[in-house]
Amino acid sequence: MTKTIPQSAKVVIIGGGVAGCSVAYHLSKFGWNDIVLLERDQLTSGTTWHAAGLIGQLGSSATITKLRNYSLNLYKQLEKETGLSTGLKQNGSLTVATSTGRLQELKRQVTTAQLFNVEANEVSKDQIKSLYPLINTDDVIGGVHIPDDGQADPVGVTNVLAKAAKEQGANFIEHCSVKKILIQNKQIVGVETDQGKIDCEYIVLASGMWS
Ligand SMILES: Cc1cc2nc3c(=O)[nH]c(=O)nc-3n(C[C@H](O)[C@H](O)[C@H](O)COP(=O)(O)OP(=O)(O)OC[C@H]3O[C@@H](n4cnc5c(N)ncnc54)[C@H](O)[C@@H]3O)c2cc1C
């Protein structure tokens, strides 16, 4: 049964993929309790559904590494809190280099990762072969092994974030499509949906490639 839309909300989040659900979770966690998330179809029905779900902690910058490490720990914590599974499997990752420039870059990323308590180990060609015997190491000159990296189920991750957000008061409405963002005096004042209007102070545009 379709849920009735509210007449107003402080924040309207457009899109129920992993980004929209994560924003709903984090806003509600930080005390924003008048939030409505609108999804035109079902949660995860956009690109999130197709994602491979690789969870790698090594980022190209310190900020990305910190964010990825935060996400991994959040998924583990939310599994315990919600009782739902994110499908997380920490089976480790190997990143290999076939040039000295790339190896240098990986070494720099390892140093950054260690600053954020991410276990990241430089590995030799022989160690790579022993960790993953199927690999052809002819051109490989070295690499990095991160034991706690892995994979998760993107649908599971999104549902866990959504459940935790709902438990903190966020309102999720599926099968409700936003048709127009309403603006007055250069300010957002609401959204027009296929089920009526919602007045709001803020919108979060999390509609992915449909934005
Ligand atoms: C094959 C594949 C593999 C991938 N693998 C990885 C990976 O291993 N690791 C990784 O980090 N990323 C991966 N990605 C990328 C990742 O899937 C996306 O970056 C991520 O899912 C985007 O999430 P999102 O919430 O921004 O968008 P989406 O999941 O697309 O969510 C947008 C939502 O907005 C809704 N929407 C659109 N218009 C409206 C409207 N007018 N009103 C209401 N709702 C609306 C849509 O229905 C949709 O549900 C992969 C992507 C693909 C396709």
The ligand as a Gaussian input file, in Angstrom:
#p B3LYP/6-31G(d) Opt

LIG

0 1
 C       27.910000      -2.585000     -12.696000
 C       28.267000      -1.591000     -11.595000
 C       29.231000      -1.946000     -10.642000
 C       29.579000      -1.057000      -9.637000
 N       30.487000      -1.448000      -8.695000
 C       30.843000      -0.617000      -7.717000
 C       31.772000      -0.991000      -6.694000
 O       32.280000      -2.096000      -6.676000
 N       32.095000      -0.090000      -5.727000
 C       31.537000       1.162000      -5.717000
 O       31.838000       1.956000      -4.819000
 N       30.652000       1.545000      -6.675000
 C       30.291000       0.702000      -7.653000
 N       29.383000       1.107000      -8.592000
 C       28.855000       2.472000      -8.508000
 C       27.709000       2.536000      -7.520000
 O       26.754000       1.556000      -7.818000
 C       27.033000       3.900000      -7.631000
 O       27.992000       4.921000      -7.554000
 C       26.038000       4.115000      -6.490000
 O       25.175000       3.010000      -6.367000
 C       25.231000       5.364000      -6.761000
 O       24.274000       5.490000      -5.725000
 P       23.251000       6.677000      -5.730000
 O       22.416000       6.532000      -4.494000
 O       23.956000       7.965000      -5.972000
 O       22.383000       6.459000      -7.061000
 P       21.248000       5.391000      -7.400000
 O       21.451000       4.075000      -6.754000
 O       21.111000       5.395000      -8.881000
 O       19.967000       6.022000      -6.722000
 C       19.214000       7.064000      -7.287000
 C       17.762000       6.765000      -6.973000
 O       16.992000       7.912000      -7.298000
 C       15.738000       7.460000      -7.768000
 N       15.139000       8.556000      -8.520000
 C       15.547000       9.043000      -9.713000
 N       14.766000      10.070000     -10.090000
 C       13.847000      10.233000      -9.100000
 C       12.750000      11.132000      -8.917000
 N       12.456000      12.075000      -9.832000
 N       11.994000      11.022000      -7.790000
 C       12.286000      10.067000      -6.851000
 N       13.306000       9.195000      -6.990000
 C       14.076000       9.277000      -8.091000
 C       16.077000       6.243000      -8.609000
 O       14.960000       5.393000      -8.794000
 C       17.194000       5.603000      -7.787000
 O       16.715000       4.603000      -6.907000
 C       28.978000       0.238000      -9.582000
 C       27.986000       0.589000     -10.529000
 C       27.628000      -0.313000     -11.527000
 C       26.559000       0.083000     -12.534000

